[in-house]
């Protein structure tokens, strides 16, 4: 039965381009393509449900049928709308996604819809003509936008015509149609109809810890990559109600007490590591389903709680309420903790006091982690260092702008400093990080190289900058291959001091409370060699991830990656090779040359068909492209995503003719920025640094130079000077509300 279903599923996917859809008249919401039939559901179920118009020349789904499905769904799905003046939280949004998914399932069973009709037909239905409109979240309905100078924190109205594009709490986009086992939301299965290999078996077989090292990239590549990953994506999932750590506990609860989203990862009895501790299960919860813009129907789409564009939400947050919480309220400054002020050293991030156990492993009640714009700031100490660096950079810029423009109020100083910091993050990402990851040839092919002067007029209103599911669940997780077993500290004289196991730094950033230690970690990031980009993954994350105090084991990040991709419905590795125009064979032997022979033989030992190989596993196993750290499939996905982010962002720092555009003189100052300058300006002890910290120092091509050297130029913020008489006639004060310069009006 499963084999027949899988064959039908693949057949439907192959026919999708041939199906034409028409929809909407006074009665019909959506015309079906021919008589009633079924692919994944038993035809007898349709007969039992009674006549649905199959005798007509062209049957259709009526608006009344959708309304009835909505009424039935409301009996099962409790909607959790926020109270008035409260922010939309993931569990609020997820409840609406569950409602729409329930309606989709009802219609699919009743009408025997094909996979293609679920994917490409149901989303065409205008649900504003149904009862669904009554409960559709307002930010997914009609939003009127007026372009302003500053971004909204939640990303709404980046695209004036399509207000939800790039916004928080909106669906991931898909490059390739999803592959759910039931066509709607069941995790991906083998193309041959049976379950895929257990993720832990894939992890231990395909990704052992062999400890190879890259010869040029430093651990700073990993640090910046994770910092940017947390600017891009955070999947909405149920969180533990007490400490809000992910994942929610599943393994130790009886079935009647488990969260319905639990999808635990089985650990085999013969596991070489976990059997020593009697571990049989790893906690894992599925993602919430997204309500689509307009509250349209269709198969499950997970959603992103962050904005899709590069907008520094790691520093500033994604909601107005939390954004205000992070601010000091004077001088445009962010709140910080002046713990070292008596030593004349720079501030740390503020203490995490509201939910002190959120994303943090504390050994006693007097220990506190840090608070920043993104909740995973304490995920590991190196990431905390990056958050601290950019928060200090914001405050440094705000202080200097306050001197240059003493007439600016707190709001203007904050918004202008934020605007500059976001531009710096965008420029460093495209000018220093992506060239190392993708290589010059891929950067050129996808038009990702920033201009050296003048404006770049590449904004396209038809480009959606939302994050791609395959980017989030697989491709941008390539950095897991680069993770070191231990993180090193080096002195300002570039001498090794000590190291600490990575697993001992995860959710334990307490070393930073020792004066001068943060600088030593930064020196280590710039001098320690990253591991090679290959299928070898350190046991620090395959056996010890999120290890609890007193335990000798943790979770398996690789198995977690595999399970996330499958529950997202992300197709296998071969489907993305096809999408990227790469050879994609029907036999494992055709992978020889794409990846090491030993890797191919390992795949042969656990997978029955090459199309079953998970995207993340296949992507990290590919041989890197010349001049690149990654293989062609991940390069294609990441470059596609970055192209969308650049071309689909109305506030992109290089753009002309926007209310947010920098002047030509200001833009040239932004182009001076280097990560090395940001590090020099926002640390205490570092006085020499290589020009490009993501690459090992080299006397000729990447020399170490003094921080005071003009080789690492500083931004001249006097280009932002605004004279009072000009301000009176030109400057429009920023108003931190839904309207004002945010310029969004939700239609009641």
Order of alpha helices (4+ residues) and beta strands (2+ residues): alpha-beta-alpha-beta-alpha-alpha-beta-beta-alpha-beta-alpha-beta-beta-beta-alpha-alpha-beta-beta-alpha-alpha-alpha-alpha-alpha-beta-beta-alpha-beta-alpha-alpha-alpha-alpha-alpha-alpha-alpha-alpha-beta-beta-alpha-beta
